[in-house]
Amino acid sequence: MPHIQIEINKTLSVTDKQALAREINLLFADVMATGTDHISVSLREFGTWNLALGRVSNPEAGIAIINADIRAGR
């Protein structure tokens, strides 16, 4: 089962979280030519200064880090 983890330094509404998970799910299914019922998406929200990425000079604008656990054979 593929697991896509998204870490962001913003707080999202429930509607935005649902839309993000749905879009990631559909995009992954399209790229991998598979269905969507087995794809897992997790979202972690952090405060603005609790997530850092070396090249980002303005974290207030938002940071997103995505990790995808894709099993062998895909």
mmJSON file of the N, C-alpha and C atoms, coordinates in Angstrom:
{"data_MODEL":{"atom_site":{
"group_PDB":["ATOM","ATOM","ATOM","ATOM","ATOM","ATOM","ATOM","ATOM","ATOM","ATOM","ATOM","ATOM","ATOM","ATOM","ATOM","ATOM","ATOM","ATOM","ATOM","ATOM","ATOM","ATOM","ATOM","ATOM","ATOM","ATOM","ATOM","ATOM","ATOM","ATOM","ATOM","ATOM","ATOM","ATOM","ATOM","ATOM","ATOM","ATOM","ATOM","ATOM","ATOM","ATOM","ATOM","ATOM","ATOM","ATOM","ATOM","ATOM","ATOM","ATOM","ATOM","ATOM","ATOM","ATOM","ATOM","ATOM","ATOM","ATOM","ATOM","ATOM","ATOM","ATOM","ATOM","ATOM","ATOM","ATOM","ATOM","ATOM","ATOM","ATOM","ATOM","ATOM","ATOM","ATOM","ATOM","ATOM","ATOM","ATOM","ATOM","ATOM","ATOM","ATOM","ATOM","ATOM","ATOM","ATOM","ATOM","ATOM","ATOM","ATOM","ATOM","ATOM","ATOM","ATOM","ATOM","ATOM","ATOM","ATOM","ATOM","ATOM","ATOM","ATOM","ATOM","ATOM","ATOM","ATOM","ATOM","ATOM","ATOM","ATOM","ATOM","ATOM","ATOM","ATOM","ATOM","ATOM","ATOM","ATOM","ATOM","ATOM","ATOM","ATOM","ATOM","ATOM","ATOM","ATOM","ATOM","ATOM","ATOM","ATOM","ATOM","ATOM","ATOM","ATOM","ATOM","ATOM","ATOM","ATOM","ATOM","ATOM","ATOM","ATOM","ATOM","ATOM","ATOM","ATOM","ATOM","ATOM","ATOM","ATOM","ATOM","ATOM","ATOM","ATOM","ATOM","ATOM","ATOM","ATOM","ATOM","ATOM","ATOM","ATOM","ATOM","ATOM","ATOM","ATOM","ATOM","ATOM","ATOM","ATOM","ATOM","ATOM","ATOM","ATOM","ATOM","ATOM","ATOM","ATOM","ATOM","ATOM","ATOM","ATOM","ATOM","ATOM","ATOM","ATOM","ATOM","ATOM","ATOM","ATOM","ATOM","ATOM","ATOM","ATOM","ATOM","ATOM","ATOM","ATOM","ATOM","ATOM","ATOM","ATOM","ATOM","ATOM","ATOM","ATOM","ATOM","ATOM","ATOM","ATOM","ATOM","ATOM","ATOM","ATOM","ATOM","ATOM","ATOM","ATOM","ATOM","ATOM","ATOM","ATOM"],
"id":[1,2,3,4,5,6,7,8,9,10,11,12,13,14,15,16,17,18,19,20,21,22,23,24,25,26,27,28,29,30,31,32,33,34,35,36,37,38,39,40,41,42,43,44,45,46,47,48,49,50,51,52,53,54,55,56,57,58,59,60,61,62,63,64,65,66,67,68,69,70,71,72,73,74,75,76,77,78,79,80,81,82,83,84,85,86,87,88,89,90,91,92,93,94,95,96,97,98,99,100,101,102,103,104,105,106,107,108,109,110,111,112,113,114,115,116,117,118,119,120,121,122,123,124,125,126,127,128,129,130,131,132,133,134,135,136,137,138,139,140,141,142,143,144,145,146,147,148,149,150,151,152,153,154,155,156,157,158,159,160,161,162,163,164,165,166,167,168,169,170,171,172,173,174,175,176,177,178,179,180,181,182,183,184,185,186,187,188,189,190,191,192,193,194,195,196,197,198,199,200,201,202,203,204,205,206,207,208,209,210,211,212,213,214,215,216,217,218,219,220,221,222],
"type_symbol":["N","C","C","N","C","C","N","C","C","N","C","C","N","C","C","N","C","C","N","C","C","N","C","C","N","C","C","N","C","C","N","C","C","N","C","C","N","C","C","N","C","C","N","C","C","N","C","C","N","C","C","N","C","C","N","C","C","N","C","C","N","C","C","N","C","C","N","C","C","N","C","C","N","C","C","N","C","C","N","C","C","N","C","C","N","C","C","N","C","C","N","C","C","N","C","C","N","C","C","N","C","C","N","C","C","N","C","C","N","C","C","N","C","C","N","C","C","N","C","C","N","C","C","N","C","C","N","C","C","N","C","C","N","C","C","N","C","C","N","C","C","N","C","C","N","C","C","N","C","C","N","C","C","N","C","C","N","C","C","N","C","C","N","C","C","N","C","C","N","C","C","N","C","C","N","C","C","N","C","C","N","C","C","N","C","C","N","C","C","N","C","C","N","C","C","N","C","C","N","C","C","N","C","C","N","C","C","N","C","C","N","C","C","N","C","C","N","C","C","N","C","C"],
"label_atom_id":["N","CA","C","N","CA","C","N","CA","C","N","CA","C","N","CA","C","N","CA","C","N","CA","C","N","CA","C","N","CA","C","N","CA","C","N","CA","C","N","CA","C","N","CA","C","N","CA","C","N","CA","C","N","CA","C","N","CA","C","N","CA","C","N","CA","C","N","CA","C","N","CA","C","N","CA","C","N","CA","C","N","CA","C","N","CA","C","N","CA","C","N","CA","C","N","CA","C","N","CA","C","N","CA","C","N","CA","C","N","CA","C","N","CA","C","N","CA","C","N","CA","C","N","CA","C","N","CA","C","N","CA","C","N","CA","C","N","CA","C","N","CA","C","N","CA","C","N","CA","C","N","CA","C","N","CA","C","N","CA","C","N","CA","C","N","CA","C","N","CA","C","N","CA","C","N","CA","C","N","CA","C","N","CA","C","N","CA","C","N","CA","C","N","CA","C","N","CA","C","N","CA","C","N","CA","C","N","CA","C","N","CA","C","N","CA","C","N","CA","C","N","CA","C","N","CA","C","N","CA","C","N","CA","C","N","CA","C","N","CA","C","N","CA","C","N","CA","C","N","CA","C","N","CA","C","N","CA","C"],
"label_alt_id":[null,null,null,null,null,null,null,null,null,null,null,null,null,null,null,null,null,null,null,null,null,null,null,null,null,null,null,null,null,null,null,null,null,null,null,null,null,null,null,null,null,null,null,null,null,null,null,null,null,null,null,null,null,null,null,null,null,null,null,null,null,null,null,null,null,null,null,null,null,null,null,null,null,null,null,null,null,null,null,null,null,null,null,null,null,null,null,null,null,null,null,null,null,null,null,null,null,null,null,null,null,null,null,null,null,null,null,null,null,null,null,null,null,null,null,null,null,null,null,null,null,null,null,null,null,null,null,null,null,null,null,null,null,null,null,null,null,null,null,null,null,null,null,null,null,null,null,null,null,null,null,null,null,null,null,null,null,null,null,null,null,null,null,null,null,null,null,null,null,null,null,null,null,null,null,null,null,null,null,null,null,null,null,null,null,null,null,null,null,null,null,null,null,null,null,null,null,null,null,null,null,null,null,null,null,null,null,null,null,null,null,null,null,null,null,null,null,null,null,null,null,null],
"label_comp_id":["MET","MET","MET","PRO","PRO","PRO","HIS","HIS","HIS","ILE","ILE","ILE","GLN","GLN","GLN","ILE","ILE","ILE","GLU","GLU","GLU","ILE","ILE","ILE","ASN","ASN","ASN","LYS","LYS","LYS","THR","THR","THR","LEU","LEU","LEU","SER","SER","SER","VAL","VAL","VAL","THR","THR","THR","ASP","ASP","ASP","LYS","LYS","LYS","GLN","GLN","GLN","ALA","ALA","ALA","LEU","LEU","LEU","ALA","ALA","ALA","ARG","ARG","ARG","GLU","GLU","GLU","ILE","ILE","ILE","ASN","ASN","ASN","LEU","LEU","LEU","LEU","LEU","LEU","PHE","PHE","PHE","ALA","ALA","ALA","ASP","ASP","ASP","VAL","VAL","VAL","MET","MET","MET","ALA","ALA","ALA","THR","THR","THR","GLY","GLY","GLY","THR","THR","THR","ASP","ASP","ASP","HIS","HIS","HIS","ILE","ILE","ILE","SER","SER","SER","VAL","VAL","VAL","SER","SER","SER","LEU","LEU","LEU","ARG","ARG","ARG","GLU","GLU","GLU","PHE","PHE","PHE","GLY","GLY","GLY","THR","THR","THR","TRP","TRP","TRP","ASN","ASN","ASN","LEU","LEU","LEU","ALA","ALA","ALA","LEU","LEU","LEU","GLY","GLY","GLY","ARG","ARG","ARG","VAL","VAL","VAL","SER","SER","SER","ASN","ASN","ASN","PRO","PRO","PRO","GLU","GLU","GLU","ALA","ALA","ALA","GLY","GLY","GLY","ILE","ILE","ILE","ALA","ALA","ALA","ILE","ILE","ILE","ILE","ILE","ILE","ASN","ASN","ASN","ALA","ALA","ALA","ASP","ASP","ASP","ILE","ILE","ILE","ARG","ARG","ARG","ALA","ALA","ALA","GLY","GLY","GLY","ARG","ARG","ARG"],
"label_asym_id":["A","A","A","A","A","A","A","A","A","A","A","A","A","A","A","A","A","A","A","A","A","A","A","A","A","A","A","A","A","A","A","A","A","A","A","A","A","A","A","A","A","A","A","A","A","A","A","A","A","A","A","A","A","A","A","A","A","A","A","A","A","A","A","A","A","A","A","A","A","A","A","A","A","A","A","A","A","A","A","A","A","A","A","A","A","A","A","A","A","A","A","A","A","A","A","A","A","A","A","A","A","A","A","A","A","A","A","A","A","A","A","A","A","A","A","A","A","A","A","A","A","A","A","A","A","A","A","A","A","A","A","A","A","A","A","A","A","A","A","A","A","A","A","A","A","A","A","A","A","A","A","A","A","A","A","A","A","A","A","A","A","A","A","A","A","A","A","A","A","A","A","A","A","A","A","A","A","A","A","A","A","A","A","A","A","A","A","A","A","A","A","A","A","A","A","A","A","A","A","A","A","A","A","A","A","A","A","A","A","A","A","A","A","A","A","A","A","A","A","A","A","A"],
"label_entity_id":["1","1","1","1","1","1","1","1","1","1","1","1","1","1","1","1","1","1","1","1","1","1","1","1","1","1","1","1","1","1","1","1","1","1","1","1","1","1","1","1","1","1","1","1","1","1","1","1","1","1","1","1","1","1","1","1","1","1","1","1","1","1","1","1","1","1","1","1","1","1","1","1","1","1","1","1","1","1","1","1","1","1","1","1","1","1","1","1","1","1","1","1","1","1","1","1","1","1","1","1","1","1","1","1","1","1","1","1","1","1","1","1","1","1","1","1","1","1","1","1","1","1","1","1","1","1","1","1","1","1","1","1","1","1","1","1","1","1","1","1","1","1","1","1","1","1","1","1","1","1","1","1","1","1","1","1","1","1","1","1","1","1","1","1","1","1","1","1","1","1","1","1","1","1","1","1","1","1","1","1","1","1","1","1","1","1","1","1","1","1","1","1","1","1","1","1","1","1","1","1","1","1","1","1","1","1","1","1","1","1","1","1","1","1","1","1","1","1","1","1","1","1"],
"label_seq_id":[1,1,1,2,2,2,3,3,3,4,4,4,5,5,5,6,6,6,7,7,7,8,8,8,9,9,9,10,10,10,11,11,11,12,12,12,13,13,13,14,14,14,15,15,15,16,16,16,17,17,17,18,18,18,19,19,19,20,20,20,21,21,21,22,22,22,23,23,23,24,24,24,25,25,25,26,26,26,27,27,27,28,28,28,29,29,29,30,30,30,31,31,31,32,32,32,33,33,33,34,34,34,35,35,35,36,36,36,37,37,37,38,38,38,39,39,39,40,40,40,41,41,41,42,42,42,43,43,43,44,44,44,45,45,45,46,46,46,47,47,47,48,48,48,49,49,49,50,50,50,51,51,51,52,52,52,53,53,53,54,54,54,55,55,55,56,56,56,57,57,57,58,58,58,59,59,59,60,60,60,61,61,61,62,62,62,63,63,63,64,64,64,65,65,65,66,66,66,67,67,67,68,68,68,69,69,69,70,70,70,71,71,71,72,72,72,73,73,73,74,74,74],
"pdbx_PDB_ins_code":[null,null,null,null,null,null,null,null,null,null,null,null,null,null,null,null,null,null,null,null,null,null,null,null,null,null,null,null,null,null,null,null,null,null,null,null,null,null,null,null,null,null,null,null,null,null,null,null,null,null,null,null,null,null,null,null,null,null,null,null,null,null,null,null,null,null,null,null,null,null,null,null,null,null,null,null,null,null,null,null,null,null,null,null,null,null,null,null,null,null,null,null,null,null,null,null,null,null,null,null,null,null,null,null,null,null,null,null,null,null,null,null,null,null,null,null,null,null,null,null,null,null,null,null,null,null,null,null,null,null,null,null,null,null,null,null,null,null,null,null,null,null,null,null,null,null,null,null,null,null,null,null,null,null,null,null,null,null,null,null,null,null,null,null,null,null,null,null,null,null,null,null,null,null,null,null,null,null,null,null,null,null,null,null,null,null,null,null,null,null,null,null,null,null,null,null,null,null,null,null,null,null,null,null,null,null,null,null,null,null,null,null,null,null,null,null,null,null,null,null,null,null],
"Cartn_x":[0.851,0.0,0.893,0.763,1.545,1.079,2.043,1.743,2.429,1.645,2.162,1.989,3.101,3.082,3.359,2.54,2.704,2.862,3.932,4.155,4.131,3.334,3.206,3.334,3.692,3.814,2.657,1.482,0.265,-0.863,-1.906,-3.11,-4.132,-4.686,-5.676,-7.062,-8.071,-9.445,-9.711,-10.747,-11.121,-11.39,-12.066,-12.357,-11.077,-10.102,-8.824,-8.064,-8.119,-7.449,-8.07,-9.387,-10.081,-9.734,-9.719,-9.402,-7.955,-7.028,-5.626,-5.439,-6.016,-5.897,-6.506,-7.647,-8.311,-7.441,-6.88,-6.057,-4.774,-4.125,-2.915,-3.249,-4.358,-4.81,-5.034,-5.747,-6.038,-4.778,-3.892,-2.646,-1.78,-1.631,-0.838,-1.438,-2.749,-3.417,-3.202,-3.254,-3.053,-1.618,-0.652,0.763,1.126,0.615,0.973,0.031,-0.979,-1.949,-2.553,-3.151,-3.747,-5.047,-5.717,-6.929,-6.572,-7.59,-7.357,-7.683,-8.295,-8.785,-7.698,-6.474,-5.397,-4.343,-4.532,-3.551,-3.809,-2.758,-2.855,-2.183,-2.878,-2.339,-2.422,-1.303,-1.327,-0.823,-1.415,-1.095,-0.706,0.443,0.907,1.076,0.452,0.544,1.499,2.346,3.305,3.15,3.578,3.613,4.624,4.52,5.372,6.857,7.329,8.763,9.128,8.204,8.475,8.811,8.95,9.335,10.316,11.454,12.478,12.972,13.32,13.926,15.019,16.224,17.404,17.305,16.702,16.661,15.531,14.633,13.474,13.873,13.748,14.102,12.882,11.69,10.465,9.465,9.689,8.803,7.355,7.123,5.746,4.902,5.54,4.831,4.385,4.976,4.568,5.662,5.739,6.662,5.853,6.092,5.489,6.595,6.647,7.595,6.773,7.06,6.291,7.213,6.789,7.504,6.564,7.018,6.178,6.85,6.174,6.635,5.991,6.756,6.246,6.968,6.233,6.811,7.405,8.292,8.943,7.893,8.24,7.339,6.521,6.606,5.862,6.836],
"Cartn_y":[-1.179,0.0,1.238,2.117,3.349,4.297,4.945,5.909,7.225,8.267,9.589,10.476,10.971,11.833,13.263,14.177,15.591,16.344,17.106,17.944,19.394,20.199,21.61,22.476,23.725,24.638,25.641,25.15,25.968,25.121,25.784,25.09,25.175,24.028,23.981,23.694,24.138,23.812,22.347,21.787,20.406,20.256,21.217,21.176,21.155,21.985,22.007,20.695,20.116,18.832,17.744,17.716,16.714,16.893,18.119,18.398,18.015,18.329,17.995,16.482,15.754,14.29,13.699,14.217,13.72,13.965,15.166,15.495,14.673,14.5,13.674,12.237,11.732,10.38,10.195,11.119,11.031,11.171,12.079,12.273,11.016,10.455,9.244,8.113,7.943,6.883,7.067,8.306,8.582,8.27,8.763,8.554,7.071,6.363,4.959,3.991,4.534,3.707,2.637,3.113,2.211,2.803,2.062,2.56,3.453,3.911,4.829,4.228,3.054,2.525,2.038,1.903,1.398,2.461,3.679,4.749,5.431,5.576,6.216,7.588,8.595,9.953,10.445,10.914,11.503,12.941,13.784,15.209,15.612,16.246,16.746,18.251,18.938,20.403,20.838,21.783,22.339,23.85,24.461,25.913,26.452,27.719,28.342,28.042,28.126,27.979,26.574,25.628,24.256,23.334,23.895,23.129,24.0,23.441,24.22,23.463,24.213,23.675,24.65,24.162,24.993,26.158,25.98,27.032,28.028,27.746,28.622,29.825,31.014,32.23,32.902,32.484,33.092,31.988,31.326,30.22,30.632,31.919,32.392,32.157,32.087,31.862,30.41,29.533,28.133,27.184,26.07,24.992,23.706,22.891,21.565,20.567,19.507,18.423,17.162,16.459,15.273,14.058,12.996,11.732,10.659,9.914,8.86,7.51,6.624,5.254,4.39,4.093,3.327,1.991,0.936,-0.414,-0.903,-1.86,-2.473,-3.005,-2.942,-3.441,-2.331,-1.122,0.0,0.893],
"Cartn_z":[0.0,0.0,0.0,-0.982,-0.992,0.114,0.728,1.792,1.443,1.305,0.974,2.19,2.728,3.906,3.48,3.961,3.645,4.957,5.072,6.241,5.785,6.458,6.092,7.332,7.135,8.267,8.296,8.011,8.05,8.625,9.061,9.494,8.378,8.014,6.938,7.504,6.793,7.17,6.823,7.4,7.094,5.6,5.01,3.578,2.756,3.126,2.405,2.572,3.767,4.003,3.134,3.077,2.26,0.785,0.312,-1.088,-1.409,-0.508,-0.72,-0.79,0.149,0.154,-1.117,-1.523,-2.73,-3.971,-4.092,-5.256,-5.293,-4.148,-4.081,-4.463,-3.942,-4.239,-5.738,-6.358,-7.792,-8.644,-8.255,-8.997,-8.94,-7.744,-7.603,-8.445,-8.365,-9.127,-10.626,-11.095,-12.515,-12.935,-12.176,-12.52,-12.47,-11.478,-11.287,-12.001,-12.701,-13.432,-12.526,-11.421,-10.436,-9.91,-9.058,-8.414,-7.224,-6.52,-5.398,-4.037,-4.003,-2.735,-1.781,-2.238,-1.392,-1.07,-1.521,-1.321,0.018,0.806,2.116,2.057,2.556,2.596,4.042,4.585,5.925,5.84,6.658,6.669,8.08,8.195,9.488,9.394,10.32,10.346,11.452,11.117,12.064,12.091,13.17,13.23,12.228,11.911,10.888,11.087,12.309,12.571,13.049,12.962,13.383,12.225,11.052,9.871,9.092,8.763,8.069,6.844,5.836,4.628,4.236,4.104,3.928,2.971,1.818,0.805,0.991,1.915,2.102,2.947,2.375,3.102,3.726,3.322,3.829,4.217,5.359,5.73,5.98,6.204,6.391,5.141,3.99,2.738,2.596,3.389,3.392,2.944,3.632,3.298,3.258,2.262,2.191,1.885,2.676,2.45,2.24,1.163,0.824,0.786,1.449,1.455,0.922,-0.054,-0.633,-0.446,0.262,0.466,-0.603,-1.642,-2.775,-2.803,-2.749,-2.643,-3.956,-3.846,-5.006,-5.989,-7.241,-8.274,-8.915,-8.37,-8.923,-9.626],
"occupancy":[1.0,1.0,1.0,1.0,1.0,1.0,1.0,1.0,1.0,1.0,1.0,1.0,1.0,1.0,1.0,1.0,1.0,1.0,1.0,1.0,1.0,1.0,1.0,1.0,1.0,1.0,1.0,1.0,1.0,1.0,1.0,1.0,1.0,1.0,1.0,1.0,1.0,1.0,1.0,1.0,1.0,1.0,1.0,1.0,1.0,1.0,1.0,1.0,1.0,1.0,1.0,1.0,1.0,1.0,1.0,1.0,1.0,1.0,1.0,1.0,1.0,1.0,1.0,1.0,1.0,1.0,1.0,1.0,1.0,1.0,1.0,1.0,1.0,1.0,1.0,1.0,1.0,1.0,1.0,1.0,1.0,1.0,1.0,1.0,1.0,1.0,1.0,1.0,1.0,1.0,1.0,1.0,1.0,1.0,1.0,1.0,1.0,1.0,1.0,1.0,1.0,1.0,1.0,1.0,1.0,1.0,1.0,1.0,1.0,1.0,1.0,1.0,1.0,1.0,1.0,1.0,1.0,1.0,1.0,1.0,1.0,1.0,1.0,1.0,1.0,1.0,1.0,1.0,1.0,1.0,1.0,1.0,1.0,1.0,1.0,1.0,1.0,1.0,1.0,1.0,1.0,1.0,1.0,1.0,1.0,1.0,1.0,1.0,1.0,1.0,1.0,1.0,1.0,1.0,1.0,1.0,1.0,1.0,1.0,1.0,1.0,1.0,1.0,1.0,1.0,1.0,1.0,1.0,1.0,1.0,1.0,1.0,1.0,1.0,1.0,1.0,1.0,1.0,1.0,1.0,1.0,1.0,1.0,1.0,1.0,1.0,1.0,1.0,1.0,1.0,1.0,1.0,1.0,1.0,1.0,1.0,1.0,1.0,1.0,1.0,1.0,1.0,1.0,1.0,1.0,1.0,1.0,1.0,1.0,1.0,1.0,1.0,1.0,1.0,1.0,1.0,1.0,1.0,1.0,1.0,1.0,1.0],
"B_iso_or_equiv":[0.0,0.0,0.0,0.0,0.0,0.0,0.0,0.0,0.0,0.0,0.0,0.0,0.0,0.0,0.0,0.0,0.0,0.0,0.0,0.0,0.0,0.0,0.0,0.0,0.0,0.0,0.0,0.0,0.0,0.0,0.0,0.0,0.0,0.0,0.0,0.0,0.0,0.0,0.0,0.0,0.0,0.0,0.0,0.0,0.0,0.0,0.0,0.0,0.0,0.0,0.0,0.0,0.0,0.0,0.0,0.0,0.0,0.0,0.0,0.0,0.0,0.0,0.0,0.0,0.0,0.0,0.0,0.0,0.0,0.0,0.0,0.0,0.0,0.0,0.0,0.0,0.0,0.0,0.0,0.0,0.0,0.0,0.0,0.0,0.0,0.0,0.0,0.0,0.0,0.0,0.0,0.0,0.0,0.0,0.0,0.0,0.0,0.0,0.0,0.0,0.0,0.0,0.0,0.0,0.0,0.0,0.0,0.0,0.0,0.0,0.0,0.0,0.0,0.0,0.0,0.0,0.0,0.0,0.0,0.0,0.0,0.0,0.0,0.0,0.0,0.0,0.0,0.0,0.0,0.0,0.0,0.0,0.0,0.0,0.0,0.0,0.0,0.0,0.0,0.0,0.0,0.0,0.0,0.0,0.0,0.0,0.0,0.0,0.0,0.0,0.0,0.0,0.0,0.0,0.0,0.0,0.0,0.0,0.0,0.0,0.0,0.0,0.0,0.0,0.0,0.0,0.0,0.0,0.0,0.0,0.0,0.0,0.0,0.0,0.0,0.0,0.0,0.0,0.0,0.0,0.0,0.0,0.0,0.0,0.0,0.0,0.0,0.0,0.0,0.0,0.0,0.0,0.0,0.0,0.0,0.0,0.0,0.0,0.0,0.0,0.0,0.0,0.0,0.0,0.0,0.0,0.0,0.0,0.0,0.0,0.0,0.0,0.0,0.0,0.0,0.0,0.0,0.0,0.0,0.0,0.0,0.0],
"pdbx_formal_charge":[null,null,null,null,null,null,null,null,null,null,null,null,null,null,null,null,null,null,null,null,null,null,null,null,null,null,null,null,null,null,null,null,null,null,null,null,null,null,null,null,null,null,null,null,null,null,null,null,null,null,null,null,null,null,null,null,null,null,null,null,null,null,null,null,null,null,null,null,null,null,null,null,null,null,null,null,null,null,null,null,null,null,null,null,null,null,null,null,null,null,null,null,null,null,null,null,null,null,null,null,null,null,null,null,null,null,null,null,null,null,null,null,null,null,null,null,null,null,null,null,null,null,null,null,null,null,null,null,null,null,null,null,null,null,null,null,null,null,null,null,null,null,null,null,null,null,null,null,null,null,null,null,null,null,null,null,null,null,null,null,null,null,null,null,null,null,null,null,null,null,null,null,null,null,null,null,null,null,null,null,null,null,null,null,null,null,null,null,null,null,null,null,null,null,null,null,null,null,null,null,null,null,null,null,null,null,null,null,null,null,null,null,null,null,null,null,null,null,null,null,null,null],
"auth_seq_id":[1,1,1,2,2,2,3,3,3,4,4,4,5,5,5,6,6,6,7,7,7,8,8,8,9,9,9,10,10,10,11,11,11,12,12,12,13,13,13,14,14,14,15,15,15,16,16,16,17,17,17,18,18,18,19,19,19,20,20,20,21,21,21,22,22,22,23,23,23,24,24,24,25,25,25,26,26,26,27,27,27,28,28,28,29,29,29,30,30,30,31,31,31,32,32,32,33,33,33,34,34,34,35,35,35,36,36,36,37,37,37,38,38,38,39,39,39,40,40,40,41,41,41,42,42,42,43,43,43,44,44,44,45,45,45,46,46,46,47,47,47,48,48,48,49,49,49,50,50,50,51,51,51,52,52,52,53,53,53,54,54,54,55,55,55,56,56,56,57,57,57,58,58,58,59,59,59,60,60,60,61,61,61,62,62,62,63,63,63,64,64,64,65,65,65,66,66,66,67,67,67,68,68,68,69,69,69,70,70,70,71,71,71,72,72,72,73,73,73,74,74,74],
"auth_comp_id":["MET","MET","MET","PRO","PRO","PRO","HIS","HIS","HIS","ILE","ILE","ILE","GLN","GLN","GLN","ILE","ILE","ILE","GLU","GLU","GLU","ILE","ILE","ILE","ASN","ASN","ASN","LYS","LYS","LYS","THR","THR","THR","LEU","LEU","LEU","SER","SER","SER","VAL","VAL","VAL","THR","THR","THR","ASP","ASP","ASP","LYS","LYS","LYS","GLN","GLN","GLN","ALA","ALA","ALA","LEU","LEU","LEU","ALA","ALA","ALA","ARG","ARG","ARG","GLU","GLU","GLU","ILE","ILE","ILE","ASN","ASN","ASN","LEU","LEU","LEU","LEU","LEU","LEU","PHE","PHE","PHE","ALA","ALA","ALA","ASP","ASP","ASP","VAL","VAL","VAL","MET","MET","MET","ALA","ALA","ALA","THR","THR","THR","GLY","GLY","GLY","THR","THR","THR","ASP","ASP","ASP","HIS","HIS","HIS","ILE","ILE","ILE","SER","SER","SER","VAL","VAL","VAL","SER","SER","SER","LEU","LEU","LEU","ARG","ARG","ARG","GLU","GLU","GLU","PHE","PHE","PHE","GLY","GLY","GLY","THR","THR","THR","TRP","TRP","TRP","ASN","ASN","ASN","LEU","LEU","LEU","ALA","ALA","ALA","LEU","LEU","LEU","GLY","GLY","GLY","ARG","ARG","ARG","VAL","VAL","VAL","SER","SER","SER","ASN","ASN","ASN","PRO","PRO","PRO","GLU","GLU","GLU","ALA","ALA","ALA","GLY","GLY","GLY","ILE","ILE","ILE","ALA","ALA","ALA","ILE","ILE","ILE","ILE","ILE","ILE","ASN","ASN","ASN","ALA","ALA","ALA","ASP","ASP","ASP","ILE","ILE","ILE","ARG","ARG","ARG","ALA","ALA","ALA","GLY","GLY","GLY","ARG","ARG","ARG"],
"auth_asym_id":["A","A","A","A","A","A","A","A","A","A","A","A","A","A","A","A","A","A","A","A","A","A","A","A","A","A","A","A","A","A","A","A","A","A","A","A","A","A","A","A","A","A","A","A","A","A","A","A","A","A","A","A","A","A","A","A","A","A","A","A","A","A","A","A","A","A","A","A","A","A","A","A","A","A","A","A","A","A","A","A","A","A","A","A","A","A","A","A","A","A","A","A","A","A","A","A","A","A","A","A","A","A","A","A","A","A","A","A","A","A","A","A","A","A","A","A","A","A","A","A","A","A","A","A","A","A","A","A","A","A","A","A","A","A","A","A","A","A","A","A","A","A","A","A","A","A","A","A","A","A","A","A","A","A","A","A","A","A","A","A","A","A","A","A","A","A","A","A","A","A","A","A","A","A","A","A","A","A","A","A","A","A","A","A","A","A","A","A","A","A","A","A","A","A","A","A","A","A","A","A","A","A","A","A","A","A","A","A","A","A","A","A","A","A","A","A","A","A","A","A","A","A"],
"auth_atom_id":["N","CA","C","N","CA","C","N","CA","C","N","CA","C","N","CA","C","N","CA","C","N","CA","C","N","CA","C","N","CA","C","N","CA","C","N","CA","C","N","CA","C","N","CA","C","N","CA","C","N","CA","C","N","CA","C","N","CA","C","N","CA","C","N","CA","C","N","CA","C","N","CA","C","N","CA","C","N","CA","C","N","CA","C","N","CA","C","N","CA","C","N","CA","C","N","CA","C","N","CA","C","N","CA","C","N","CA","C","N","CA","C","N","CA","C","N","CA","C","N","CA","C","N","CA","C","N","CA","C","N","CA","C","N","CA","C","N","CA","C","N","CA","C","N","CA","C","N","CA","C","N","CA","C","N","CA","C","N","CA","C","N","CA","C","N","CA","C","N","CA","C","N","CA","C","N","CA","C","N","CA","C","N","CA","C","N","CA","C","N","CA","C","N","CA","C","N","CA","C","N","CA","C","N","CA","C","N","CA","C","N","CA","C","N","CA","C","N","CA","C","N","CA","C","N","CA","C","N","CA","C","N","CA","C","N","CA","C","N","CA","C","N","CA","C","N","CA","C","N","CA","C","N","CA","C","N","CA","C"],
"pdbx_PDB_model_num":[1,1,1,1,1,1,1,1,1,1,1,1,1,1,1,1,1,1,1,1,1,1,1,1,1,1,1,1,1,1,1,1,1,1,1,1,1,1,1,1,1,1,1,1,1,1,1,1,1,1,1,1,1,1,1,1,1,1,1,1,1,1,1,1,1,1,1,1,1,1,1,1,1,1,1,1,1,1,1,1,1,1,1,1,1,1,1,1,1,1,1,1,1,1,1,1,1,1,1,1,1,1,1,1,1,1,1,1,1,1,1,1,1,1,1,1,1,1,1,1,1,1,1,1,1,1,1,1,1,1,1,1,1,1,1,1,1,1,1,1,1,1,1,1,1,1,1,1,1,1,1,1,1,1,1,1,1,1,1,1,1,1,1,1,1,1,1,1,1,1,1,1,1,1,1,1,1,1,1,1,1,1,1,1,1,1,1,1,1,1,1,1,1,1,1,1,1,1,1,1,1,1,1,1,1,1,1,1,1,1,1,1,1,1,1,1,1,1,1,1,1,1]
}}}
